[in-house]
Structure formats: structure tokens, C-alpha cells
Amino acid sequence: MGFEIVFCLSFRWINAAKFLTGASAVGSIAIPIILRHAGLIGTGAMFIEFTSFFIFVCTVLCFHRASLEDDW
């Protein structure tokens, strides 16, 4: 009985983490586009934001690959 409750709660945390990750990824792309469309930031600032997001994604992917290669 106790294991089922813990499993259910951990499954909820996994779903919450997936939702927040997706919202963050979409927001990182959508917010600069919305601000550029509204005229609040320039095109250069929008591309700087996209570049920083791309570098962040590459860093996460490299870290993930490096952690898969660890055999300890």
C-alpha cells in the first residue's frame, strides 16, 4: 500500500517536471518573438536570445552525453 502511494507521487512529480520543462522551452522561444512583434526589443536582441538558448541546449546535450559515458 505504501509503495503505491510513493510511486503515484513520484509519477506526479515526473509529469510536473515534464510540463515545466516544456513550458520553459516554449517560453524561451516564444517570449522574444512576442516582444519583438510588440516592438519592445530589437531584432538583434531577439537573435541574441535565440543564440543563448541554442548554446544552453547544446550544453545540456553535451552534459547528458558525458554522463552516459561515465562508467562508475
PDB file of N, CA, C and O in Angstrom, chain B, residues numbered from 101:
ATOM      1  N   MET B 101       0.823  -1.194   0.000  1.00  0.00           N
ATOM      2  CA  MET B 101       0.000   0.000   0.000  1.00  0.00           C
ATOM      3  C   MET B 101       0.868   1.259   0.000  1.00  0.00           C
ATOM      4  O   MET B 101       0.609   2.185  -0.769  1.00  0.00           O
ATOM      5  N   GLY B 102       1.881   1.304   0.842  1.00  0.00           N
ATOM      6  CA  GLY B 102       2.739   2.480   0.921  1.00  0.00           C
ATOM      7  C   GLY B 102       3.543   2.699  -0.348  1.00  0.00           C
ATOM      8  O   GLY B 102       3.775   3.839  -0.749  1.00  0.00           O
ATOM      9  N   PHE B 103       3.970   1.610  -0.985  1.00  0.00           N
ATOM     10  CA  PHE B 103       4.748   1.715  -2.220  1.00  0.00           C
ATOM     11  C   PHE B 103       3.912   2.344  -3.335  1.00  0.00           C
ATOM     12  O   PHE B 103       4.427   3.128  -4.131  1.00  0.00           O
ATOM     13  N   GLU B 104       2.627   2.002  -3.392  1.00  0.00           N
ATOM     14  CA  GLU B 104       1.756   2.558  -4.428  1.00  0.00           C
ATOM     15  C   GLU B 104       1.598   4.063  -4.267  1.00  0.00           C
ATOM     16  O   GLU B 104       1.557   4.787  -5.261  1.00  0.00           O
ATOM     17  N   ILE B 105       1.511   4.538  -3.047  1.00  0.00           N
ATOM     18  CA  ILE B 105       1.381   5.972  -2.798  1.00  0.00           C
ATOM     19  C   ILE B 105       2.656   6.696  -3.211  1.00  0.00           C
ATOM     20  O   ILE B 105       2.599   7.738  -3.864  1.00  0.00           O
ATOM     21  N   VAL B 106       3.795   6.149  -2.834  1.00  0.00           N
ATOM     22  CA  VAL B 106       5.078   6.756  -3.197  1.00  0.00           C
ATOM     23  C   VAL B 106       5.245   6.750  -4.710  1.00  0.00           C
ATOM     24  O   VAL B 106       5.696   7.741  -5.284  1.00  0.00           O
ATOM     25  N   PHE B 107       4.889   5.651  -5.359  1.00  0.00           N
ATOM     26  CA  PHE B 107       5.013   5.560  -6.812  1.00  0.00           C
ATOM     27  C   PHE B 107       4.099   6.574  -7.485  1.00  0.00           C
ATOM     28  O   PHE B 107       4.502   7.225  -8.449  1.00  0.00           O
ATOM     29  N   CYS B 108       2.892   6.715  -6.997  1.00  0.00           N
ATOM     30  CA  CYS B 108       1.939   7.671  -7.574  1.00  0.00           C
ATOM     31  C   CYS B 108       2.449   9.099  -7.408  1.00  0.00           C
ATOM     32  O   CYS B 108       2.354   9.899  -8.339  1.00  0.00           O
ATOM     33  N   LEU B 109       2.985   9.425  -6.242  1.00  0.00           N
ATOM     34  CA  LEU B 109       3.513  10.769  -6.007  1.00  0.00           C
ATOM     35  C   LEU B 109       4.728  11.043  -6.870  1.00  0.00           C
ATOM     36  O   LEU B 109       4.880  12.146  -7.395  1.00  0.00           O
ATOM     37  N   SER B 110       5.601  10.050  -7.025  1.00  0.00           N
ATOM     38  CA  SER B 110       6.782  10.257  -7.861  1.00  0.00           C
ATOM     39  C   SER B 110       6.382  10.401  -9.319  1.00  0.00           C
ATOM     40  O   SER B 110       7.016  11.150 -10.063  1.00  0.00           O
ATOM     41  N   PHE B 111       5.337   9.694  -9.739  1.00  0.00           N
ATOM     42  CA  PHE B 111       4.855   9.829 -11.111  1.00  0.00           C
ATOM     43  C   PHE B 111       4.288  11.225 -11.344  1.00  0.00           C
ATOM     44  O   PHE B 111       4.442  11.777 -12.433  1.00  0.00           O
ATOM     45  N   ARG B 112       3.639  11.799 -10.345  1.00  0.00           N
ATOM     46  CA  ARG B 112       3.129  13.170 -10.461  1.00  0.00           C
ATOM     47  C   ARG B 112       4.270  14.162 -10.590  1.00  0.00           C
ATOM     48  O   ARG B 112       4.178  15.120 -11.359  1.00  0.00           O
ATOM     49  N   TRP B 113       5.344  13.942  -9.843  1.00  0.00           N
ATOM     50  CA  TRP B 113       6.500  14.839  -9.944  1.00  0.00           C
ATOM     51  C   TRP B 113       7.140  14.754 -11.315  1.00  0.00           C
ATOM     52  O   TRP B 113       7.593  15.760 -11.860  1.00  0.00           O
ATOM     53  N   ILE B 114       7.178  13.553 -11.874  1.00  0.00           N
ATOM     54  CA  ILE B 114       7.744  13.389 -13.216  1.00  0.00           C
ATOM     55  C   ILE B 114       6.903  14.149 -14.237  1.00  0.00           C
ATOM     56  O   ILE B 114       7.443  14.833 -15.106  1.00  0.00           O
ATOM     57  N   ASN B 115       5.593  14.028 -14.132  1.00  0.00           N
ATOM     58  CA  ASN B 115       4.720  14.759 -15.053  1.00  0.00           C
ATOM     59  C   ASN B 115       4.857  16.271 -14.877  1.00  0.00           C
ATOM     60  O   ASN B 115       4.859  17.011 -15.861  1.00  0.00           O
ATOM     61  N   ALA B 116       4.970  16.728 -13.644  1.00  0.00           N
ATOM     62  CA  ALA B 116       5.143  18.155 -13.389  1.00  0.00           C
ATOM     63  C   ALA B 116       6.466  18.651 -13.966  1.00  0.00           C
ATOM     64  O   ALA B 116       6.529  19.740 -14.537  1.00  0.00           O
ATOM     65  N   ALA B 117       7.513  17.856 -13.817  1.00  0.00           N
ATOM     66  CA  ALA B 117       8.820  18.248 -14.358  1.00  0.00           C
ATOM     67  C   ALA B 117       8.786  18.306 -15.883  1.00  0.00           C
ATOM     68  O   ALA B 117       9.369  19.210 -16.482  1.00  0.00           O
ATOM     69  N   LYS B 118       8.115  17.357 -16.506  1.00  0.00           N
ATOM     70  CA  LYS B 118       7.986  17.377 -17.966  1.00  0.00           C
ATOM     71  C   LYS B 118       7.211  18.605 -18.428  1.00  0.00           C
ATOM     72  O   LYS B 118       7.586  19.247 -19.408  1.00  0.00           O
ATOM     73  N   PHE B 119       6.131  18.931 -17.724  1.00  0.00           N
ATOM     74  CA  PHE B 119       5.333  20.102 -18.083  1.00  0.00           C
ATOM     75  C   PHE B 119       6.149  21.385 -17.953  1.00  0.00           C
ATOM     76  O   PHE B 119       6.135  22.226 -18.852  1.00  0.00           O
ATOM     77  N   LEU B 120       6.855  21.535 -16.842  1.00  0.00           N
ATOM     78  CA  LEU B 120       7.641  22.746 -16.621  1.00  0.00           C
ATOM     79  C   LEU B 120       8.799  22.856 -17.604  1.00  0.00           C
ATOM     80  O   LEU B 120       9.143  23.959 -18.029  1.00  0.00           O
ATOM     81  N   THR B 121       9.397  21.742 -17.966  1.00  0.00           N
ATOM     82  CA  THR B 121      10.466  21.760 -18.963  1.00  0.00           C
ATOM     83  C   THR B 121       9.932  22.194 -20.313  1.00  0.00           C
ATOM     84  O   THR B 121      10.550  23.008 -20.999  1.00  0.00           O
ATOM     85  N   GLY B 122       8.791  21.656 -20.695  1.00  0.00           N
ATOM     86  CA  GLY B 122       8.179  22.046 -21.965  1.00  0.00           C
ATOM     87  C   GLY B 122       7.767  23.503 -21.978  1.00  0.00           C
ATOM     88  O   GLY B 122       7.976  24.204 -22.968  1.00  0.00           O
ATOM     89  N   ALA B 123       7.180  23.962 -20.878  1.00  0.00           N
ATOM     90  CA  ALA B 123       6.770  25.364 -20.797  1.00  0.00           C
ATOM     91  C   ALA B 123       7.973  26.293 -20.860  1.00  0.00           C
ATOM     92  O   ALA B 123       7.909  27.354 -21.480  1.00  0.00           O
ATOM     93  N   SER B 124       9.058  25.902 -20.226  1.00  0.00           N
ATOM     94  CA  SER B 124      10.267  26.716 -20.259  1.00  0.00           C
ATOM     95  C   SER B 124      10.857  26.773 -21.661  1.00  0.00           C
ATOM     96  O   SER B 124      11.289  27.832 -22.117  1.00  0.00           O
ATOM     97  N   ALA B 125      10.874  25.631 -22.344  1.00  0.00           N
ATOM     98  CA  ALA B 125      11.425  25.589 -23.707  1.00  0.00           C
ATOM     99  C   ALA B 125      10.587  26.427 -24.662  1.00  0.00           C
ATOM    100  O   ALA B 125      11.130  27.187 -25.463  1.00  0.00           O
ATOM    101  N   VAL B 126       9.278  26.292 -24.583  1.00  0.00           N
ATOM    102  CA  VAL B 126       8.398  27.070 -25.457  1.00  0.00           C
ATOM    103  C   VAL B 126       8.491  28.550 -25.119  1.00  0.00           C
ATOM    104  O   VAL B 126       8.519  29.392 -26.016  1.00  0.00           O
ATOM    105  N   GLY B 127       8.540  28.869 -23.837  1.00  0.00           N
ATOM    106  CA  GLY B 127       8.643  30.265 -23.416  1.00  0.00           C
ATOM    107  C   GLY B 127       9.944  30.906 -23.844  1.00  0.00           C
ATOM    108  O   GLY B 127       9.980  32.093 -24.165  1.00  0.00           O
ATOM    109  N   SER B 128      11.013  30.127 -23.850  1.00  0.00           N
ATOM    110  CA  SER B 128      12.307  30.673 -24.257  1.00  0.00           C
ATOM    111  C   SER B 128      12.327  31.076 -25.720  1.00  0.00           C
ATOM    112  O   SER B 128      13.083  31.965 -26.113  1.00  0.00           O
ATOM    113  N   ILE B 129      11.513  30.435 -26.516  1.00  0.00           N
ATOM    114  CA  ILE B 129      11.421  30.786 -27.930  1.00  0.00           C
ATOM    115  C   ILE B 129      10.318  31.820 -28.159  1.00  0.00           C
ATOM    116  O   ILE B 129      10.498  32.765 -28.928  1.00  0.00           O
ATOM    117  N   ALA B 130       9.188  31.641 -27.497  1.00  0.00           N
ATOM    118  CA  ALA B 130       8.019  32.483 -27.768  1.00  0.00           C
ATOM    119  C   ALA B 130       8.148  33.900 -27.206  1.00  0.00           C
ATOM    120  O   ALA B 130       7.725  34.852 -27.862  1.00  0.00           O
ATOM    121  N   ILE B 131       8.709  34.060 -26.032  1.00  0.00           N
ATOM    122  CA  ILE B 131       8.765  35.379 -25.396  1.00  0.00           C
ATOM    123  C   ILE B 131       9.569  36.381 -26.222  1.00  0.00           C
ATOM    124  O   ILE B 131       9.091  37.499 -26.419  1.00  0.00           O
ATOM    125  N   PRO B 132      10.759  36.046 -26.713  1.00  0.00           N
ATOM    126  CA  PRO B 132      11.461  37.022 -27.559  1.00  0.00           C
ATOM    127  C   PRO B 132      10.698  37.369 -28.837  1.00  0.00           C
ATOM    128  O   PRO B 132      10.734  38.513 -29.289  1.00  0.00           O
ATOM    129  N   ILE B 133      10.008  36.385 -29.420  1.00  0.00           N
ATOM    130  CA  ILE B 133       9.230  36.664 -30.632  1.00  0.00           C
ATOM    131  C   ILE B 133       8.081  37.617 -30.321  1.00  0.00           C
ATOM    132  O   ILE B 133       7.812  38.543 -31.085  1.00  0.00           O
ATOM    133  N   ILE B 134       7.410  37.389 -29.206  1.00  0.00           N
ATOM    134  CA  ILE B 134       6.297  38.260 -28.810  1.00  0.00           C
ATOM    135  C   ILE B 134       6.804  39.673 -28.526  1.00  0.00           C
ATOM    136  O   ILE B 134       6.194  40.653 -28.955  1.00  0.00           O
ATOM    137  N   LEU B 135       7.919  39.774 -27.804  1.00  0.00           N
ATOM    138  CA  LEU B 135       8.462  41.098 -27.500  1.00  0.00           C
ATOM    139  C   LEU B 135       8.923  41.817 -28.761  1.00  0.00           C
ATOM    140  O   LEU B 135       8.768  43.033 -28.872  1.00  0.00           O
ATOM    141  N   ARG B 136       9.487  41.077 -29.709  1.00  0.00           N
ATOM    142  CA  ARG B 136       9.899  41.703 -30.978  1.00  0.00           C
ATOM    143  C   ARG B 136       8.684  42.153 -31.765  1.00  0.00           C
ATOM    144  O   ARG B 136       8.700  43.234 -32.353  1.00  0.00           O
ATOM    145  N   HIS B 137       7.641  41.355 -31.788  1.00  0.00           N
ATOM    146  CA  HIS B 137       6.418  41.704 -32.507  1.00  0.00           C
ATOM    147  C   HIS B 137       5.759  42.947 -31.905  1.00  0.00           C
ATOM    148  O   HIS B 137       5.181  43.766 -32.620  1.00  0.00           O
ATOM    149  N   ALA B 138       5.854  43.073 -30.582  1.00  0.00           N
ATOM    150  CA  ALA B 138       5.272  44.235 -29.909  1.00  0.00           C
ATOM    151  C   ALA B 138       6.168  45.465 -30.021  1.00  0.00           C
ATOM    152  O   ALA B 138       5.760  46.560 -29.635  1.00  0.00           O
ATOM    153  N   GLY B 139       7.371  45.301 -30.539  1.00  0.00           N
ATOM    154  CA  GLY B 139       8.283  46.425 -30.699  1.00  0.00           C
ATOM    155  C   GLY B 139       9.019  46.807 -29.435  1.00  0.00           C
ATOM    156  O   GLY B 139       9.580  47.899 -29.353  1.00  0.00           O
ATOM    157  N   LEU B 140       9.028  45.930 -28.451  1.00  0.00           N
ATOM    158  CA  LEU B 140       9.694  46.234 -27.184  1.00  0.00           C
ATOM    159  C   LEU B 140      11.189  45.920 -27.213  1.00  0.00           C
ATOM    160  O   LEU B 140      11.955  46.500 -26.443  1.00  0.00           O
ATOM    161  N   ILE B 141      11.611  45.013 -28.088  1.00  0.00           N
ATOM    162  CA  ILE B 141      13.030  44.722 -28.256  1.00  0.00           C
ATOM    163  C   ILE B 141      13.346  44.737 -29.749  1.00  0.00           C
ATOM    164  O   ILE B 141      12.452  44.616 -30.587  1.00  0.00           O
ATOM    165  N   GLY B 142      14.607  44.884 -30.061  1.00  0.00           N
ATOM    166  CA  GLY B 142      15.028  44.898 -31.460  1.00  0.00           C
ATOM    167  C   GLY B 142      15.305  43.495 -31.977  1.00  0.00           C
ATOM    168  O   GLY B 142      15.295  42.521 -31.226  1.00  0.00           O
ATOM    169  N   THR B 143      15.547  43.420 -33.260  1.00  0.00           N
ATOM    170  CA  THR B 143      15.833  42.138 -33.896  1.00  0.00           C
ATOM    171  C   THR B 143      17.129  41.539 -33.369  1.00  0.00           C
ATOM    172  O   THR B 143      17.224  40.327 -33.179  1.00  0.00           O
ATOM    173  N   GLY B 144      18.126  42.386 -33.131  1.00  0.00           N
ATOM    174  CA  GLY B 144      19.403  41.900 -32.596  1.00  0.00           C
ATOM    175  C   GLY B 144      19.239  41.245 -31.238  1.00  0.00           C
ATOM    176  O   GLY B 144      19.832  40.200 -30.974  1.00  0.00           O
ATOM    177  N   ALA B 145      18.438  41.852 -30.376  1.00  0.00           N
ATOM    178  CA  ALA B 145      18.204  41.279 -29.047  1.00  0.00           C
ATOM    179  C   ALA B 145      17.487  39.937 -29.153  1.00  0.00           C
ATOM    180  O   ALA B 145      17.769  39.017 -28.385  1.00  0.00           O
ATOM    181  N   MET B 146      16.567  39.824 -30.098  1.00  0.00           N
ATOM    182  CA  MET B 146      15.849  38.564 -30.296  1.00  0.00           C
ATOM    183  C   MET B 146      16.827  37.469 -30.724  1.00  0.00           C
ATOM    184  O   MET B 146      16.769  36.350 -30.215  1.00  0.00           O
ATOM    185  N   PHE B 147      17.729  37.792 -31.665  1.00  0.00           N
ATOM    186  CA  PHE B 147      18.685  36.782 -32.114  1.00  0.00           C
ATOM    187  C   PHE B 147      19.712  36.443 -31.044  1.00  0.00           C
ATOM    188  O   PHE B 147      20.188  35.309 -30.985  1.00  0.00           O
ATOM    189  N   ILE B 148      20.058  37.399 -30.204  1.00  0.00           N
ATOM    190  CA  ILE B 148      20.947  37.102 -29.079  1.00  0.00           C
ATOM    191  C   ILE B 148      20.276  36.109 -28.130  1.00  0.00           C
ATOM    192  O   ILE B 148      20.925  35.190 -27.630  1.00  0.00           O
ATOM    193  N   GLU B 149      18.995  36.292 -27.887  1.00  0.00           N
ATOM    194  CA  GLU B 149      18.255  35.364 -27.031  1.00  0.00           C
ATOM    195  C   GLU B 149      18.197  33.972 -27.648  1.00  0.00           C
ATOM    196  O   GLU B 149      18.370  32.977 -26.944  1.00  0.00           O
ATOM    197  N   PHE B 150      17.956  33.891 -28.954  1.00  0.00           N
ATOM    198  CA  PHE B 150      17.936  32.588 -29.624  1.00  0.00           C
ATOM    199  C   PHE B 150      19.300  31.917 -29.570  1.00  0.00           C
ATOM    200  O   PHE B 150      19.391  30.704 -29.380  1.00  0.00           O
ATOM    201  N   THR B 151      20.358  32.698 -29.735  1.00  0.00           N
ATOM    202  CA  THR B 151      21.707  32.151 -29.672  1.00  0.00           C
ATOM    203  C   THR B 151      22.013  31.611 -28.278  1.00  0.00           C
ATOM    204  O   THR B 151      22.591  30.533 -28.143  1.00  0.00           O
ATOM    205  N   SER B 152      21.630  32.352 -27.248  1.00  0.00           N
ATOM    206  CA  SER B 152      21.880  31.885 -25.885  1.00  0.00           C
ATOM    207  C   SER B 152      21.082  30.615 -25.593  1.00  0.00           C
ATOM    208  O   SER B 152      21.575  29.726 -24.898  1.00  0.00           O
ATOM    209  N   PHE B 153      19.858  30.517 -26.115  1.00  0.00           N
ATOM    210  CA  PHE B 153      19.057  29.307 -25.929  1.00  0.00           C
ATOM    211  C   PHE B 153      19.714  28.123 -26.634  1.00  0.00           C
ATOM    212  O   PHE B 153      19.761  27.022 -26.086  1.00  0.00           O
ATOM    213  N   PHE B 154      20.223  28.345 -27.848  1.00  0.00           N
ATOM    214  CA  PHE B 154      20.903  27.289 -28.596  1.00  0.00           C
ATOM    215  C   PHE B 154      22.150  26.812 -27.849  1.00  0.00           C
ATOM    216  O   PHE B 154      22.399  25.608 -27.774  1.00  0.00           O
ATOM    217  N   ILE B 155      22.929  27.731 -27.302  1.00  0.00           N
ATOM    218  CA  ILE B 155      24.127  27.361 -26.541  1.00  0.00           C
ATOM    219  C   ILE B 155      23.743  26.570 -25.289  1.00  0.00           C
ATOM    220  O   ILE B 155      24.413  25.601 -24.930  1.00  0.00           O
ATOM    221  N   PHE B 156      22.673  26.986 -24.635  1.00  0.00           N
ATOM    222  CA  PHE B 156      22.199  26.276 -23.449  1.00  0.00           C
ATOM    223  C   PHE B 156      21.779  24.848 -23.801  1.00  0.00           C
ATOM    224  O   PHE B 156      22.128  23.909 -23.086  1.00  0.00           O
ATOM    225  N   VAL B 157      21.040  24.677 -24.883  1.00  0.00           N
ATOM    226  CA  VAL B 157      20.600  23.346 -25.307  1.00  0.00           C
ATOM    227  C   VAL B 157      21.804  22.475 -25.651  1.00  0.00           C
ATOM    228  O   VAL B 157      21.847  21.302 -25.279  1.00  0.00           O
ATOM    229  N   CYS B 158      22.778  23.037 -26.355  1.00  0.00           N
ATOM    230  CA  CYS B 158      23.989  22.274 -26.684  1.00  0.00           C
ATOM    231  C   CYS B 158      24.744  21.860 -25.425  1.00  0.00           C
ATOM    232  O   CYS B 158      25.272  20.750 -25.359  1.00  0.00           O
ATOM    233  N   THR B 159      24.799  22.734 -24.435  1.00  0.00           N
ATOM    234  CA  THR B 159      25.468  22.416 -23.177  1.00  0.00           C
ATOM    235  C   THR B 159      24.763  21.266 -22.460  1.00  0.00           C
ATOM    236  O   THR B 159      25.416  20.356 -21.950  1.00  0.00           O
ATOM    237  N   VAL B 160      23.446  21.308 -22.421  1.00  0.00           N
ATOM    238  CA  VAL B 160      22.685  20.236 -21.768  1.00  0.00           C
ATOM    239  C   VAL B 160      22.898  18.912 -22.496  1.00  0.00           C
ATOM    240  O   VAL B 160      23.081  17.876 -21.858  1.00  0.00           O
ATOM    241  N   LEU B 161      22.874  18.941 -23.824  1.00  0.00           N
ATOM    242  CA  LEU B 161      23.076  17.711 -24.588  1.00  0.00           C
ATOM    243  C   LEU B 161      24.487  17.144 -24.388  1.00  0.00           C
ATOM    244  O   LEU B 161      24.655  15.930 -24.267  1.00  0.00           O
ATOM    245  N   CYS B 162      25.489  18.009 -24.351  1.00  0.00           N
ATOM    246  CA  CYS B 162      26.864  17.551 -24.108  1.00  0.00           C
ATOM    247  C   CYS B 162      27.012  16.971 -22.709  1.00  0.00           C
ATOM    248  O   CYS B 162      27.680  15.953 -22.526  1.00  0.00           O
ATOM    249  N   PHE B 163      26.397  17.610 -21.722  1.00  0.00           N
ATOM    250  CA  PHE B 163      26.452  17.103 -20.352  1.00  0.00           C
ATOM    251  C   PHE B 163      25.760  15.743 -20.265  1.00  0.00           C
ATOM    252  O   PHE B 163      26.253  14.833 -19.600  1.00  0.00           O
ATOM    253  N   HIS B 164      24.616  15.610 -20.938  1.00  0.00           N
ATOM    254  CA  HIS B 164      23.893  14.335 -20.921  1.00  0.00           C
ATOM    255  C   HIS B 164      24.726  13.224 -21.555  1.00  0.00           C
ATOM    256  O   HIS B 164      24.799  12.114 -21.028  1.00  0.00           O
ATOM    257  N   ARG B 165      25.349  13.528 -22.678  1.00  0.00           N
ATOM    258  CA  ARG B 165      26.188  12.519 -23.341  1.00  0.00           C
ATOM    259  C   ARG B 165      27.388  12.153 -22.470  1.00  0.00           C
ATOM    260  O   ARG B 165      27.751  10.980 -22.379  1.00  0.00           O
ATOM    261  N   ALA B 166      27.999  13.139 -21.834  1.00  0.00           N
ATOM    262  CA  ALA B 166      29.142  12.865 -20.963  1.00  0.00           C
ATOM    263  C   ALA B 166      28.724  12.029 -19.762  1.00  0.00           C
ATOM    264  O   ALA B 166      29.485  11.172 -19.314  1.00  0.00           O
ATOM    265  N   SER B 167      27.525  12.265 -19.234  1.00  0.00           N
ATOM    266  CA  SER B 167      27.081  11.482 -18.083  1.00  0.00           C
ATOM    267  C   SER B 167      26.733  10.056 -18.486  1.00  0.00           C
ATOM    268  O   SER B 167      26.809   9.152 -17.654  1.00  0.00           O
ATOM    269  N   LEU B 168      26.351   9.830 -19.741  1.00  0.00           N
ATOM    270  CA  LEU B 168      26.083   8.470 -20.202  1.00  0.00           C
ATOM    271  C   LEU B 168      27.370   7.674 -20.362  1.00  0.00           C
ATOM    272  O   LEU B 168      27.361   6.450 -20.232  1.00  0.00           O
ATOM    273  N   GLU B 169      28.479   8.359 -20.643  1.00  0.00           N
ATOM    274  CA  GLU B 169      29.749   7.674 -20.855  1.00  0.00           C
ATOM    275  C   GLU B 169      30.482   7.351 -19.560  1.00  0.00           C
ATOM    276  O   GLU B 169      31.455   6.598 -19.579  1.00  0.00           O
ATOM    277  N   ASP B 170      30.037   7.901 -18.444  1.00  0.00           N
ATOM    278  CA  ASP B 170      30.657   7.581 -17.159  1.00  0.00           C
ATOM    279  C   ASP B 170      30.309   6.160 -16.760  1.00  0.00           C
ATOM    280  O   ASP B 170      29.145   5.760 -16.773  1.00  0.00           O
ATOM    281  N   ASP B 171      31.328   5.412 -16.409  1.00  0.00           N
ATOM    282  CA  ASP B 171      31.118   4.007 -16.029  1.00  0.00           C
ATOM    283  C   ASP B 171      31.431   3.756 -14.560  1.00  0.00           C
ATOM    284  O   ASP B 171      31.878   2.663 -14.213  1.00  0.00           O
ATOM    285  N   TRP B 172      31.221   4.681 -13.735  1.00  0.00           N
ATOM    286  CA  TRP B 172      31.486   4.458 -12.318  1.00  0.00           C
ATOM    287  C   TRP B 172      30.222   4.561 -11.611  1.00  0.00           C
ATOM    288  O   TRP B 172      30.185   4.410 -10.390  1.00  0.00           O
TER     289      TRP B 172
END
